[in-house]
Amino acid sequence: ELQDTPAELTREDWYGIFARELSEGKWWQVVYDLEVCGSSVRSQHESNRGDQFYQGWLDYIYFARMACVGVQDALTDSERSRIYSDGDALPNEWHPSDHLPVAAIFSWK
């Protein structure tokens, strides 16, 4: 017999569901769930078809008592165009991961 009372999830249950989905590579499900709850996690770049691409920043470089003198672009202009203009996505045949490198050059102040 079905109960009329909705199931209640604890915060740990909720995090566990997200962790399992992410460990299985189902990041799009987490994006959907967060959007249903009112979070906007998609970028504002739109393809010619009107689709939106997910773009998130998860990696940071923290520094102190140094000056950042250069950073590496994660994508070339051509790669960026293939993703945002041509509708390509990561991972793909030319970049086998959805993670992009984070690199910077620092000097002592």
Buried (B, 14 or more C-beta within 10 A) or exposed (E): EEEEEEEEEEEEEEEEBBEEBEEEEEBEBBBEBBEEEEEEEBEEBEBEEEEEBBEEEEEEEEEEEEEEEEEEEBBEEEBEEBBBEEEBEBEEEEBEEEEBEEEEEEEEE
